[in-house]
Every structure is written in structure tokens, then in C-alpha cells.
Amino acid sequence: MCGQDKESVPHILLHCGRFVEARYEMEDAIEDIYTHAKSNCSGLDKVTFIISPPGDNNISKQDNICIKDALFQFISKIGMKL
């Protein structure tokens, strides 16, 4: 891909320079949800949050749908396949 690091989920979701614009859009869509969840769940990293949000009461069903929608839009924009 970019040649800067191993092509891993964390690299693609959070670091790869090829996907900066799509990443900003995804992060903007989930930032408030992530910030609230992180304040209630110490040690919650963004990759884990995006891929598998906490299953407790901190994340509503609607927020979970929003997170997944942002992730799938990101995947679509960067041309990756599941």
C-alpha cells in the first residue's frame, strides 16, 4: 500500500497517509461518541472502539449504528473490501 508500515488494521484505520481525508471524515462522524465512551471506559483505544464498540450501556444502539456506518463509508472510500 503506502510502504510506510505493515498493512494492518490499526495502520489503515489510524495512520496510513493514503487515507487521510477519508479518515478525517470517519473520525469526525464518531468523535463525540468516542470521547464520551472513553471517559467511561479507561484504556479504550480508537481502533477497538471503531471495530467493536463497548457492549455496555455507554453506547446506544443508534450510536453503534453511526459508528458502523462511518467505518463502512471509510472502507468504501478507500477502496478496500471486507
N, C-alpha and C positions, 0 to 999 in steps of 0.2 A: 504494500500500500504506500505509505509515506516514506518508509525506510528509516524513520527516526527511532522506532522502538518495536518491540514484539507486538504483532497484531493480536491484541487481547481485548476482551470486553471493556475493562477499565480504560485502556488506551483509546479505543474508538469512541467510547461514550464521553470521556473527560479530557483527553489530551491531544488527539490527532489534529495536526494543523490543517488537514484537508477538509475538516468538517466544522470549522469554527462557527460559521454562520448558522448552520443547522443546529449546532449545539446551543448557541445563544437562544435560539427560538424555543428549544426544548426546555432549557433551564428557566427562561422567563415564564413559561407556562406552568411550571411546578414550584417556583421559588418560594411562594408564600406557604404552600402545603409542606414543603421540605423543612423550612425554617420552624414552623410550628411543631412538626413531628420530632425534629432534632432536639428541640427544647424539652420534650417529654421523654426522650429515649436517648440516653447518653451513648456515644460511640457509633451512632448511625451514620454510615458514610453514604455519599450520594449514589454510588453505583448500586449498592444494595437497595437503597430506597427506590431507585428507578425501576430496577428489575423485580424486586419483591418487597413492596411497602409493608410496614408492620401490620400484622393482622389484628392488632388490638383496637381499642376504641379511639385511638388518636387519629385514625384515618377513616373518613366516612366513605360510604360506597361511591358517592359522587366524586370525591377526591381521588379515589382509586381509579375510577374511570378516566378522570382527567390525566392522571399520571401515565396510564397505559396509552391513552390517545397521543400524548406528547411523545412517548417513546416510539410508537409505531409511525408517527409522522417523521420523526428523526430518521428512523431506519429507511423509510421510503425516500426521503430527500437525499440521503447519501448513497442510495442505490444498492443497499445490502439486502440480502434475503434471509429470512428466518431459517 
